[in-house]
Amino acid sequence: MPEREKYSKVVGLWATDAGQPNEVCHIWAYPDLNARAAARGNALKDPAWQEFLGKGTQLLEEMHSTIMLPAPHSPL
């Protein structure tokens, strides 16, 4: 997703082999929630990201967002 990584860094990306089929999980790092909102807003204005979404969202059944804070020992 290089189109999206122009706006924030992906620090984790994987797909399931077992359990919930066809599940993809990705983790993005932001310094704070304002930076997250700005990155998402800017990405949505990007024609390349819009094109990616136009193709990918047809395959999407559901989506969940979870906000997590790094542990004290995390480098994030």
C-alpha positions in Angstrom: 0.0 0.0 0.0 2.6 2.6 -1.0 -0.2 5.1 -1.8 -1.3 5.0 1.9 2.2 4.9 3.3 2.9 8.4 2.0 0.7 9.6 4.9 1.7 7.2 7.8 3.9 4.3 8.5 2.5 0.7 8.5 4.3 -1.2 11.3 2.4 -4.5 11.0 0.5 -6.3 8.2 -0.6 -9.9 8.1 -3.4 -12.2 6.9 -4.9 -15.2 8.7 -4.1 -18.8 7.8 -6.6 -20.3 10.2 -9.6 -19.0 12.2 -11.4 -16.2 10.6 -10.9 -16.8 6.8 -9.7 -13.9 4.6 -8.9 -11.6 7.5 -6.2 -9.0 7.1 -4.8 -7.0 10.0 -2.6 -3.9 9.7 -1.2 -1.6 12.3 -0.3 2.0 11.6 1.8 4.2 13.9 0.8 7.8 14.6 2.3 10.2 17.2 -1.3 11.1 18.4 -4.9 11.0 17.3 -4.7 14.4 15.5 -2.0 13.0 13.3 -4.1 9.9 12.6 -7.1 12.1 11.5 -4.8 14.3 9.4 -3.2 11.3 7.7 -6.5 9.6 6.9 -8.0 12.9 5.6 -5.0 13.6 3.4 -5.0 10.0 2.1 -8.7 10.2 1.2 -7.9 13.3 -1.0 -5.1 11.4 -2.9 -6.3 10.1 -6.3 -4.0 7.0 -6.1 -5.5 6.0 -2.7 -9.0 6.6 -4.1 -8.2 4.3 -7.0 -7.0 1.6 -4.5 -10.1 2.0 -2.4 -12.3 1.7 -5.4 -10.9 -1.8 -6.1 -10.4 -3.0 -2.6 -13.6 -2.0 -0.9 -15.6 -4.3 -3.3 -14.1 -7.2 -1.4 -14.7 -5.8 2.1 -17.5 -7.2 4.2 -16.6 -5.5 7.5 -13.9 -3.3 9.0 -12.9 -2.6 12.6 -10.6 0.1 14.0 -9.0 -0.2 17.4 -6.9 2.5 18.9 -4.0 1.1 21.0 -1.3 2.9 23.0 2.2 1.5 22.9 3.6 -0.2 26.0 6.3 1.8 27.9 9.0 -0.5 26.4 7.8 -0.1 22.8 9.9 1.7 20.3 6.7 3.3 18.8 
